[in-house]
Amino acid sequence: MLQLSRSNLEVFNSIQKKLVRTLKENQLIKDRVKGLMTIKGVGEVTALTWVLEISEPERFSSIRQAMS
């Protein structure tokens, strides 16, 4: 079984914060993340994941299709 030590978790958290900060330097990503975070229950990581996965929401004919 894989066990993470406290120092491994600290390294992971540090890398995650740097990655999020770097991605948010892109103004388009930053704006989309900010907009998604206005939805109750959507945090920074969830919003960032959606933005990166969907990429161009305009390619969907409806928001319902983009969310499925």
Secondary structure, 3 states (H helix, E strand, C coil): CCCCCHHHHHHHHHHHHHHHHHHCCCHHHHHHHHHHCCCCCCCHHHHHHHHHHHCCHHHCCCHHHHHC
